[in-house]
């Protein structure tokens, strides 16, 4: 029985990646997004790609202070969405960032982010029923120690 469950779990990962509604390129709708305390992002594009049993995420844009956002570089970060923490920075980069993505159901995720071993961010993400919008609700503490609550709305490109 246990071997059957493991086999089913392993077989379902590639299917999830292929049918994953997050796969694609998404652009931040700045007019419908809110950032407290702010400032709001000026622009952000996020791309999710199936990468074997993993999902690769590439995010690029400009933050509220006009600084470039380049999360994961041109290659992005690739890891399984299995609810476990995975390091997304290179060993030479500081601070060390780890991310855990847990699939609740095909349209809903939770994301936890650790920076230098401390959980700094808890997110809830959902894809709309028509598959054209992602809404991310982020609660956390910034690198400056400030609490924040952001609601980001992305549109499929």
GIJOCOR-V721275 format. One record per helix or strand of 3 or more residues. SS is the DSSP state (H for helix, E for strand). FROM is the first residue (numbers start at 1). TO is the last residue. If there is no record, write none. Layout:
((SS	FROM	TO) (SS	FROM	TO))
This chain:
((H	2	19) (E	24	28) (H	30	32) (E	34	36) (E	43	51) (E	54	62) (E	68	71) (E	77	79) (E	97	105) (E	108	115) (E	118	127) (E	133	141) (E	147	156))
